Amino acid sequence: MGRGRAKAKQTKVARELKYGGPETDFDRLQAELSTQSTTAPKVEPVDDEYEDTDDPYAKYIDADEDERRQA
């Protein structure tokens, strides 16, 4: 018992979130985005070799790929 009141509250909150979300301040958003740097962060290239990793099973990956190619 007592579930009706709790469910009504949840329904009310869900409806408010769905239809009456917070208003977006587009001027503030534009000001925030314009102050950020437009340069992309540097990304180091990924090495395809598995030897540099700490994974002890990485050396078996190349062997499995070779076996699949031969089959």
C-alpha positions as CSV (number, residue, x, y, z in Angstrom):
1,M,0.0,0.0,0.0
2,G,1.0,3.6,-0.5
3,R,2.5,3.0,-3.9
4,G,-0.1,5.2,-5.6
5,R,1.3,8.5,-4.2
6,A,4.9,7.5,-5.0
7,K,4.0,6.5,-8.5
8,A,2.1,9.8,-9.1
9,K,5.2,11.7,-7.9
10,Q,7.5,9.8,-10.3
11,T,5.1,10.4,-13.1
12,K,4.9,14.1,-12.4
13,V,8.7,14.4,-12.3
14,A,9.1,12.4,-15.5
15,R,6.6,14.5,-17.3
16,E,8.3,17.7,-16.1
17,L,11.7,16.4,-17.4
18,K,10.2,15.3,-20.7
19,Y,8.2,18.3,-21.6
20,G,9.4,21.2,-19.4
21,G,13.1,20.8,-19.5
22,P,15.4,23.6,-18.4
23,E,15.7,26.6,-20.7
24,T,18.9,26.9,-22.7
25,D,20.8,30.1,-22.5
26,F,22.2,30.2,-26.0
27,D,24.1,33.4,-25.5
28,R,26.0,32.0,-22.6
29,L,26.7,28.8,-24.5
30,Q,28.0,30.7,-27.5
31,A,30.3,32.8,-25.2
32,E,31.6,29.6,-23.6
33,L,32.3,27.8,-26.8
34,S,34.0,30.8,-28.4
35,T,36.5,31.1,-25.6
36,Q,37.7,27.5,-26.1
37,S,40.7,26.8,-28.2
38,T,40.0,25.9,-31.7
39,T,43.1,23.8,-32.1
40,A,42.7,20.0,-31.9
41,P,44.8,18.3,-29.2
42,K,47.8,16.4,-30.4
43,V,47.2,12.7,-30.8
44,E,50.2,10.3,-31.0
45,P,50.0,7.8,-33.9
46,V,49.1,4.3,-32.9
47,D,51.8,1.7,-33.5
48,D,50.4,-1.5,-35.0
49,E,53.1,-3.6,-33.4
50,Y,52.0,-5.3,-30.2
51,E,55.5,-5.7,-28.8
52,D,55.5,-2.4,-27.0
53,T,52.4,-3.2,-24.9
54,D,52.4,-4.6,-21.4
55,D,50.0,-7.4,-22.5
56,P,51.7,-10.7,-22.1
57,Y,49.3,-12.3,-24.7
58,A,49.9,-9.7,-27.5
59,K,52.6,-11.8,-29.1
60,Y,50.0,-14.5,-29.9
61,I,47.7,-12.1,-31.8
62,D,50.0,-12.1,-34.8
63,A,50.3,-15.9,-34.8
64,D,46.5,-16.3,-34.7
65,E,46.1,-13.9,-37.7
66,D,48.7,-15.8,-39.7
67,E,46.9,-19.1,-39.0
68,R,43.6,-17.6,-40.2
69,R,45.1,-16.3,-43.4
70,Q,46.6,-19.7,-44.2
71,A,43.3,-21.6,-43.6
